[in-house]
């Protein structure tokens, strides 16, 4: 079956350079790197622009392929590694506020670097130049417009959850079916940052979504309708994952040797619960203890990635110290053989594609959600902040490929998940008849994800359309109609 890797490039592609600008956070970096790979496979020149530390991070963590295997160039620019304070696992607000100084510095410091880069690129070659940037980096539109370069917006969250990042004006949900939930309150500082970025997206040439039609068809249709009035095309090109992962994990290249993968080899098929909360959020000590007790009581084999949010201010020693303090006394001795704790980043694609992995207890970040769906692994949904609550609703209520770890009474209030709730949710997913039906549905969606990126699939067609649009002679945009469309999305 043909896939992304078998697509043929065109003459126009070789005459085009795409400058890619992600937000410097792991989930955002990762998605746009995978899109960069696909565009490079189509013959487009790609220049990936990010702070030097984050380029090193994403190249180290990329799964399924080596970043030097493809025609992707990296443009680093200097910026302090991690500005601001340390992550605070004990905060009742799970939003990673320690990242805000980094995002604001990125907003302030990237424009002059990008301006210089675009000036240099435009004057030194005769290629067509376009920009693809994260939707949370709207300031890129202003810099691109100065050089009359078209800029495309990449949305790193699901369409279903996109309205969850609208700041509620009165604390109540809209009756429209497009407003699916309210999120646990993020800090005002974040909302102001997002508002600034959204206000600058008017000139956007179009929107690129990391989703596929069978997954969110109703909401993709609504997005297209709302943006059509401003002449804004919408392309759904997901799931943006390495073809090696779509091929059941065969050929995935690992960045590190992983002893726990050897442990997975010894477990029964579909028996292991994988537990991970992503790279930017942390559980409190009390939450870790409740989770630990719940996993132990469930009797289910598990592989648990237990770590503090990404931060240069935490040494390996301090991370290990924190973990040791959080775990119940004698815990690792009691679970030996049945449970494994990983104290650092883990190659998630490899774990999810392993035959022994039968469930995923997840924070419902969009990367993890798409990866689990594409692997056909059902989920226990434990959202922490932002779009994750919307993703949880999509997983459990709409797609029916998971169970909630608890029923959230108030998304604005922090509620501790008890050991009993963890135990119950794990057993529902892994042992009950309900779990059998969920696994069946998960396999159906796994098949749909592969159909989407196969020849003739919805994402295949949209990618061809996107590459065609990127490669065509440039036309000026109607700014007023563009801004009118943006007010609805």
C-alpha positions as CSV (number, residue, x, y, z in Angstrom):
1,X,0.0,0.0,0.0
2,X,1.3,3.4,-0.9
3,X,1.9,6.0,1.8
4,X,3.6,9.3,2.5
5,X,7.0,7.9,1.7
6,X,5.9,6.7,-1.7
7,X,4.6,10.0,-2.9
8,X,6.4,11.5,-5.9
9,X,7.7,15.0,-5.9
10,X,7.0,17.5,-8.6
11,X,9.1,20.0,-10.5
12,X,7.5,22.9,-8.6
13,X,8.3,21.4,-5.3
14,X,12.1,21.6,-6.0
15,X,11.7,25.3,-6.5
16,X,10.1,25.9,-3.1
17,X,11.6,26.4,0.3
18,X,9.3,26.0,3.4
19,X,10.4,27.7,6.6
20,X,8.9,26.0,9.6
21,X,8.5,27.8,12.9
22,X,7.2,25.7,15.9
23,X,6.5,26.9,19.5
24,X,9.4,25.7,21.7
25,X,7.6,23.0,23.6
26,X,8.0,19.3,23.0
27,X,4.5,18.5,21.7
28,X,4.6,21.4,19.3
29,X,8.2,20.8,18.1
30,X,7.4,17.1,17.5
31,X,4.3,17.6,15.3
32,X,5.9,20.2,13.0
33,X,9.1,18.1,12.7
34,X,6.9,15.2,11.4
35,X,5.2,17.6,8.9
36,X,8.6,18.8,7.8
37,X,9.7,15.3,7.1
38,X,6.6,14.7,4.9
39,X,7.1,17.9,3.0
40,X,10.8,17.0,2.5
41,X,9.7,13.6,1.1
42,X,7.6,15.5,-1.4
43,X,10.7,17.3,-2.6
44,X,10.2,20.6,-0.9
45,X,13.2,22.3,0.8
46,X,12.6,22.6,4.5
47,X,14.2,24.9,7.0
48,X,13.2,24.2,10.6
49,X,13.7,27.3,12.9
50,X,13.9,27.1,16.7
51,X,16.1,27.9,19.7
52,X,19.3,25.9,19.7
53,X,18.4,24.0,22.9
54,X,15.0,22.9,21.5
55,X,16.4,21.7,18.2
56,X,18.8,19.5,20.1
57,X,15.9,18.2,22.2
58,X,13.6,17.4,19.3
59,X,16.4,15.7,17.3
60,X,17.3,13.6,20.3
61,X,13.7,12.6,21.0
62,X,12.5,12.1,17.4
63,X,11.2,8.5,16.9
64,X,10.9,6.4,13.8
65,X,13.6,8.1,11.7
66,X,16.9,9.9,12.0
67,X,16.6,13.7,11.4
68,X,19.7,13.6,9.2
69,X,18.1,11.1,6.8
70,X,16.0,13.7,5.1
71,X,16.6,17.0,3.4
72,X,15.6,19.1,6.4
73,X,18.0,21.9,7.5
74,X,17.9,23.3,11.0
75,X,18.3,27.0,11.7
76,X,19.2,27.6,15.4
77,X,18.9,31.0,17.1
78,X,20.2,31.7,20.6
79,X,17.9,32.1,23.6
80,X,18.2,31.2,27.3
81,X,17.4,27.5,27.7
82,X,14.6,27.7,30.3
83,X,13.6,31.1,31.5
84,X,11.6,31.5,34.7
85,X,11.1,29.3,37.7
86,X,11.1,25.6,38.3
87,X,8.1,23.4,37.6
88,X,5.9,23.1,40.6
89,X,4.3,19.7,40.9
90,X,2.4,20.7,44.0
91,X,0.5,23.5,42.3
92,X,-3.3,22.8,42.1
93,X,-3.3,24.5,38.7
94,X,-1.6,21.9,36.4
95,X,-0.9,24.3,33.6
96,X,2.9,24.5,33.1
97,X,3.3,28.2,34.1
98,X,7.1,27.9,34.3
99,X,7.0,27.8,30.5
100,X,5.5,31.3,30.2
101,X,8.7,33.3,30.4
102,X,10.1,31.1,27.6
103,X,7.1,31.6,25.4
104,X,7.2,35.4,25.9
105,X,10.9,35.5,25.2
106,X,10.3,33.5,22.0
107,X,7.6,36.1,21.0
108,X,10.0,39.0,21.7
109,X,13.3,37.6,20.4
110,X,12.4,35.5,17.4
111,X,11.0,38.3,15.1
112,X,14.4,40.1,14.5
113,X,16.1,36.8,13.8
114,X,13.3,35.6,11.5
115,X,13.3,39.0,9.7
116,X,17.0,38.7,9.1
117,X,16.6,35.1,7.9
118,X,13.8,35.9,5.5
119,X,15.8,38.8,4.1
120,X,18.8,36.6,3.5
121,X,16.8,33.7,2.0
122,X,14.9,36.0,-0.3
123,X,18.0,37.8,-1.6
124,X,20.3,34.8,-2.0
125,X,18.2,32.4,-4.0
126,X,15.4,32.3,-6.6
127,X,13.3,29.7,-4.8
128,X,9.7,30.4,-3.8
129,X,9.6,30.9,-0.1
130,X,6.7,30.1,2.2
131,X,6.3,29.9,6.0
132,X,4.5,27.3,8.1
133,X,4.1,28.3,11.7
134,X,2.5,27.1,14.9
135,X,-0.8,28.9,15.6
136,X,0.6,30.0,19.0
137,X,3.3,32.0,17.1
138,X,1.0,34.4,15.3
139,X,3.7,37.1,15.3
140,X,5.3,35.2,12.4
141,X,2.5,36.4,10.1
142,X,3.7,40.0,10.7
143,X,7.3,39.2,9.8
144,X,6.3,37.2,6.8
145,X,4.0,39.9,5.5
146,X,6.9,42.4,5.6
147,X,8.6,40.3,3.0
148,X,5.4,39.5,1.1
149,X,5.8,35.8,2.0
150,X,2.7,33.7,2.4
151,X,2.4,32.1,5.8
152,X,0.3,29.0,6.7
153,X,-1.0,28.3,10.2
154,X,-0.5,24.9,11.8
155,X,-2.9,24.0,14.6
156,X,-1.2,21.6,17.1
157,X,-4.5,20.6,18.8
158,X,-7.5,18.7,17.8
159,X,-10.4,20.4,16.1
160,X,-12.9,19.1,18.6
161,X,-10.9,20.7,21.4
162,X,-10.0,23.9,19.7
163,X,-12.9,25.8,21.3
164,X,-11.7,24.6,24.8
165,X,-8.9,27.2,24.5
166,X,-11.4,30.0,24.1
167,X,-11.4,32.0,27.4
168,X,-15.0,31.8,28.7
169,X,-16.4,35.3,29.1
170,X,-19.0,34.4,31.7
171,X,-18.0,31.0,32.9
172,X,-20.7,29.2,31.0
173,X,-20.6,27.0,27.9
174,X,-22.2,28.0,24.7
175,X,-25.2,25.9,23.6
176,X,-23.6,25.3,20.2
177,X,-22.4,21.8,19.6
178,X,-19.0,23.3,18.6
179,X,-18.4,24.4,22.2
180,X,-17.7,21.0,23.7
181,X,-16.3,21.9,27.1
182,X,-14.7,24.4,29.5
183,X,-11.1,23.7,30.5
184,X,-9.5,23.9,33.9
185,X,-8.5,27.6,34.2
186,X,-5.2,28.6,32.7
187,X,-3.5,31.7,34.0
188,X,-4.5,35.1,32.7
189,X,-0.9,35.5,31.4
190,X,-1.5,32.5,29.0
191,X,-4.8,33.8,27.7
192,X,-3.2,37.2,27.0
193,X,-0.4,35.5,25.1
194,X,-2.9,33.5,23.1
195,X,-5.1,36.5,22.4
196,X,-2.0,38.4,21.0
197,X,-1.2,35.5,18.7
198,X,-4.8,35.0,17.4
199,X,-5.1,38.7,16.7
200,X,-2.2,38.4,14.2
201,X,-3.5,35.4,12.2
202,X,-5.6,37.4,9.8
203,X,-3.3,37.3,6.7
204,X,-2.9,33.5,7.0
205,X,-2.9,31.7,3.7
206,X,-4.7,28.6,5.1
207,X,-4.8,26.2,8.0
208,X,-3.1,22.8,8.5
209,X,-4.6,20.4,11.0
210,X,-3.0,17.4,12.5
211,X,-6.1,15.2,12.4
212,X,-8.0,13.1,9.9
213,X,-11.5,13.3,8.6
214,X,-12.9,10.1,10.1
215,X,-11.8,11.2,13.5
216,X,-13.4,14.6,13.7
217,X,-15.5,14.9,10.6
218,X,-18.3,17.1,12.2
219,X,-15.9,19.6,13.6
220,X,-13.6,19.7,10.6
221,X,-16.7,20.5,8.5
222,X,-17.6,23.3,10.9
223,X,-14.0,24.7,10.8
224,X,-14.1,24.7,7.0
225,X,-17.4,26.4,6.8
226,X,-16.3,29.2,9.2
227,X,-13.1,29.8,7.4
228,X,-14.5,29.5,3.9
229,X,-16.0,33.1,4.0
230,X,-12.5,34.5,4.2
231,X,-11.2,32.2,1.4
232,X,-9.2,30.2,3.9
233,X,-8.6,26.5,2.9
234,X,-8.3,23.9,5.7
235,X,-6.1,20.8,5.2
236,X,-6.3,17.8,7.5
237,X,-3.0,15.9,7.0
238,X,-2.9,13.7,10.1
239,X,-2.0,11.6,11.8
240,X,1.5,13.2,11.5
241,X,3.5,10.1,12.5
242,X,6.4,8.2,11.0
243,X,5.5,5.6,8.5
244,X,7.5,3.1,10.5
245,X,5.0,3.5,13.3
246,X,2.1,3.0,10.9
247,X,3.8,-0.2,9.9
248,X,3.1,-1.7,13.4
249,X,6.3,-0.2,14.8
250,X,8.6,-2.2,12.5
251,X,11.7,-0.3,11.6
252,X,11.3,2.3,14.3
253,X,14.7,3.8,15.2
254,X,15.2,4.3,18.9
255,X,17.2,7.2,20.3
256,X,18.4,5.2,23.3
257,X,18.6,1.6,24.4
258,X,15.6,0.7,26.4
259,X,15.7,-2.2,28.9
260,X,12.0,-1.8,29.6
261,X,11.3,-2.8,26.0
262,X,13.0,-6.1,26.8
263,X,10.7,-6.4,29.8
264,X,7.7,-5.8,27.5
265,X,8.8,-8.7,25.4
266,X,8.2,-11.0,28.4
267,X,4.6,-9.9,29.0
268,X,1.4,-11.4,27.6
269,X,-0.1,-9.8,24.5
270,X,-2.3,-6.7,25.3
271,X,-1.7,-7.1,29.0
272,X,0.4,-4.1,30.0
273,X,-1.0,-0.7,30.9
274,X,1.3,2.1,29.8
275,X,1.2,5.2,32.0
276,X,2.6,8.6,31.0
277,X,1.6,12.3,31.5
278,X,3.7,13.9,28.8
279,X,6.7,16.2,28.9
280,X,5.3,19.5,30.4
281,X,3.1,18.6,33.3
282,X,3.8,16.9,36.7
283,X,1.6,15.2,39.3
284,X,1.9,16.2,42.9
285,X,3.4,13.9,45.5
286,X,0.0,13.0,46.8
287,X,-1.3,12.3,43.3
288,X,1.8,10.1,42.6
289,X,1.1,8.1,45.8
290,X,-2.6,7.6,44.9
291,X,-1.7,6.5,41.4
292,X,1.0,4.2,42.7
293,X,-1.5,2.5,45.1
294,X,-4.2,2.3,42.4
295,X,-1.8,0.6,39.9
296,X,-0.7,-1.8,42.6
297,X,-4.2,-2.7,43.6
298,X,-5.3,-3.3,40.0
299,X,-3.1,-6.3,39.7
300,X,-2.4,-5.3,36.1
301,X,1.2,-5.2,34.6
302,X,2.2,-1.7,34.0
303,X,5.0,0.5,32.5
304,X,5.0,3.9,34.2
305,X,6.9,6.9,33.0
306,X,7.3,9.0,36.2
307,X,9.1,12.3,35.7
308,X,9.0,16.0,36.4
309,X,8.1,18.5,33.6
310,X,10.9,19.5,31.2
311,X,13.2,21.9,32.9
312,X,16.9,22.6,32.7
313,X,16.8,23.6,36.4
314,X,16.2,20.0,37.6
315,X,19.3,17.8,37.7
316,X,19.1,14.0,37.2
317,X,19.8,13.7,40.9
318,X,17.1,16.0,42.0
319,X,14.6,14.4,39.7
320,X,15.4,11.0,41.1
321,X,15.2,12.3,44.7
322,X,11.8,13.8,44.1
323,X,10.5,10.5,42.6
324,X,11.8,8.5,45.5
325,X,10.1,10.8,48.0
326,X,6.8,10.5,46.2
327,X,6.6,6.7,46.0
328,X,5.2,4.7,48.9
329,X,7.9,2.9,51.0
330,X,9.0,-0.4,49.5
331,X,6.8,0.2,46.4
332,X,9.3,-0.9,43.7
333,X,10.2,-4.0,45.7
334,X,6.5,-5.0,45.9
335,X,5.8,-4.5,42.2
336,X,9.0,-6.0,40.9
337,X,8.3,-8.2,37.9
338,X,4.8,-6.8,37.4
339,X,5.5,-3.1,37.2
340,X,8.4,-1.0,35.7
341,X,9.0,2.7,36.5
342,X,10.9,4.7,33.9
343,X,12.4,7.9,35.4
344,X,13.0,9.9,32.3
345,X,11.7,10.4,28.8
346,X,10.6,7.2,27.0
347,X,10.2,6.3,23.3
348,X,6.4,6.3,23.4
349,X,5.8,5.2,19.8
350,X,7.8,2.1,20.4
351,X,5.9,1.3,23.6
352,X,2.4,1.9,22.0
353,X,3.3,-0.3,19.0
354,X,4.5,-3.2,21.2
355,X,2.2,-6.2,21.1
356,X,2.2,-6.4,25.0
357,X,0.7,-2.9,25.4
358,X,-3.0,-3.1,26.0
359,X,-3.9,0.2,27.5
360,X,-2.6,3.8,28.0
361,X,-3.3,5.9,31.0
362,X,-2.8,9.3,29.5
363,X,-3.0,13.1,30.2
364,X,-4.8,13.3,26.8
365,X,-2.3,15.7,25.1
366,X,-3.0,15.8,21.4
367,X,0.2,14.0,20.4
368,X,-0.5,11.1,22.9
369,X,-4.1,10.9,21.8
370,X,-3.3,10.6,18.1
371,X,-0.5,8.1,18.8
372,X,-2.7,5.9,20.9
373,X,-5.6,6.0,18.4
374,X,-3.3,5.2,15.5
375,X,-1.7,2.3,17.5
376,X,-5.2,1.0,18.3
377,X,-4.5,1.2,22.1
378,X,-7.5,2.1,24.2
379,X,-7.1,4.8,26.9
380,X,-7.8,5.7,30.5
381,X,-8.2,9.5,30.3
382,X,-6.7,11.7,33.0
383,X,-6.7,15.3,31.6
384,X,-4.7,17.9,33.5
385,X,-5.2,21.2,31.7
386,X,-6.0,23.2,28.5
387,X,-7.2,21.2,25.5
388,X,-6.8,17.9,27.4
389,X,-10.3,18.1,28.8
390,X,-11.7,18.4,25.4
391,X,-9.5,15.6,24.1
392,X,-10.8,13.4,27.0
393,X,-14.4,14.1,26.0
394,X,-13.5,13.2,22.4
395,X,-11.8,9.9,23.5
396,X,-14.5,8.8,25.9
397,X,-17.9,10.3,24.8
398,X,-17.5,10.7,21.1
399,X,-15.1,8.1,19.8
400,X,-15.7,5.6,22.7
401,X,-12.0,4.4,22.7
402,X,-11.4,5.0,26.4
403,X,-12.8,5.5,29.9
404,X,-12.4,8.5,32.3
405,X,-10.3,8.0,35.4
406,X,-13.0,9.8,37.2
407,X,-16.1,11.9,36.6
408,X,-15.0,15.5,36.8
409,X,-17.6,17.5,38.7
410,X,-16.0,20.9,38.0
411,X,-13.3,21.3,35.5
412,X,-12.2,24.6,37.1
413,X,-11.5,22.9,40.5
414,X,-8.6,20.7,41.2
415,X,-9.7,17.3,42.3
416,X,-7.4,14.5,43.5
417,X,-7.8,11.2,41.8
418,X,-8.0,8.5,44.4
419,X,-6.3,5.1,44.4
420,X,-9.8,3.5,44.3
421,X,-10.7,5.5,41.2
422,X,-7.5,4.5,39.4
423,X,-8.0,0.8,40.3
424,X,-11.6,0.9,39.0
425,X,-10.8,2.7,35.8
426,X,-7.9,0.3,35.0
427,X,-10.1,-2.7,35.6
428,X,-12.9,-1.3,33.5
429,X,-10.5,-0.9,30.6
430,X,-8.3,-4.0,30.9
431,X,-10.7,-6.6,32.3
432,X,-14.4,-5.7,31.9
433,X,-16.7,-6.4,29.0
434,X,-16.8,-2.6,28.5
435,X,-13.1,-2.7,27.8
436,X,-13.7,-5.5,25.2
437,X,-16.0,-3.2,23.2
438,X,-13.6,-0.2,23.6
439,X,-10.7,-2.4,22.3
440,X,-12.9,-3.3,19.3
441,X,-13.7,0.3,18.5
442,X,-10.0,1.2,19.0
443,X,-9.0,-1.3,16.3
444,X,-11.6,0.2,14.0
445,X,-10.1,3.7,14.4
446,X,-6.6,2.3,14.0
447,X,-7.7,1.1,10.6
448,X,-9.3,4.5,9.7
449,X,-6.1,6.3,10.6
450,X,-4.1,4.1,8.2
451,X,-6.7,4.6,5.5
452,X,-6.5,8.3,5.9
453,X,-2.7,8.4,5.0
454,X,-2.8,5.6,2.4
455,X,-3.1,6.4,-1.3
456,X,-6.5,8.0,-2.0
457,X,-7.2,8.6,1.7
458,X,-8.6,11.9,3.1
459,X,-5.2,13.0,4.5
460,X,-3.3,11.8,1.4
461,X,-5.6,14.0,-0.8
462,X,-5.3,17.0,1.5
463,X,-1.5,16.7,1.6
464,X,-1.4,16.7,-2.2
465,X,-3.6,19.8,-2.2
466,X,-1.5,21.5,0.4
467,X,1.8,20.9,-1.5
468,X,0.2,22.1,-4.7
469,X,-1.0,25.3,-2.9
470,X,2.5,25.9,-1.3
471,X,4.2,25.4,-4.7
472,X,2.1,27.7,-6.7
473,X,2.8,31.4,-7.7
474,X,1.9,33.7,-4.8
475,X,-1.3,35.7,-4.7
476,X,-2.1,38.6,-2.4
477,X,-4.7,37.9,0.2
478,X,-7.8,39.9,1.0
479,X,-6.9,41.0,4.5
480,X,-10.4,42.2,5.6
481,X,-12.1,38.9,4.6
482,X,-9.3,37.0,6.3
483,X,-9.7,38.8,9.6
484,X,-13.5,38.3,9.5
485,X,-13.0,34.6,9.1
486,X,-10.5,34.5,12.0
487,X,-13.0,36.0,14.4
488,X,-14.9,32.7,14.2
489,X,-12.1,30.2,14.7
